[in-house]
């Protein structure tokens, strides 16, 4: 694996941990695709730093569990704005 990919994976992990960001937010911040963020965090990071990978995995799992709630809130906001 190239050095810059390893560095990016560690940077992404640090960002997710400190900001509790979603994959989508992280992808936007780093200017890369959601697929790349996901691959960096799940496949590449486990080889580079397993402890960091476990920490990131916990945050991503929580985000995934809350995803339907955020979607519902976004839909609610959309229709509240349309009423006014």
C-alpha angles and dihedrals in degrees: 000000000000118000095239091055091052091048091049092050091052092045091050091049092050091049093050092048097048097042100028086228126176123241090256094051091047093049091052093048094051096036095238135114125276088241091058092049091049094047092047092051100042107031110018100037093054089063094044102042117355094187092054090046091055091050092051091045091057091053093046090050091053090048090051092051091050095044096095091051093052090048091052092049091050091052091048091051091049093056093042089056091049091055092058 
